[in-house]
Amino acid sequence: MKNWLTNVVLGQILHSKKFIYAVTGIVTPYLMTHFGWGADVAETVWQTFLVLILGQGVADISKK
């Protein structure tokens, strides 16, 4: 039962657009500042991903 529950929950999380946007939104600005793109550009990218997550949340609510 626990294995099935873990597979279902992880399967739903890993296929969630909001989860993918969140992971990408954390990793991308980190890599941008690490490779010298500048903190202001990385912050703009982070804010863009936040808007994507918010928009996807609104889209998911309207589906139900």
FENLIN-V20312 format. One record per backbone hydrogen bond with DSSP energy under -1.0 kcal/mol. CO is the residue of the C=O (numbers start at 1). NH is the residue of the N-H. If there is no record, write none. Layout:
co->[CO | CO]
nh->[NH | NH]
This chain:
co->[1 | 2 | 3 | 4 | 5 | 6 | 7 | 8 | 9 | 10 | 11 | 13 | 16 | 17 | 18 | 19 | 20 | 21 | 22 | 23 | 24 | 26 | 27 | 28 | 29 | 30 | 31 | 32 | 38 | 39 | 40 | 41 | 42 | 43 | 44 | 45 | 46 | 47 | 48 | 49 | 50 | 51 | 52 | 53 | 54 | 55 | 56 | 57 | 58 | 59]
nh->[5 | 6 | 7 | 8 | 9 | 10 | 11 | 12 | 13 | 14 | 15 | 16 | 20 | 21 | 22 | 23 | 24 | 25 | 26 | 27 | 28 | 30 | 31 | 32 | 33 | 34 | 35 | 37 | 42 | 43 | 44 | 45 | 46 | 47 | 48 | 49 | 50 | 51 | 52 | 53 | 54 | 55 | 56 | 57 | 58 | 59 | 60 | 61 | 62 | 63]
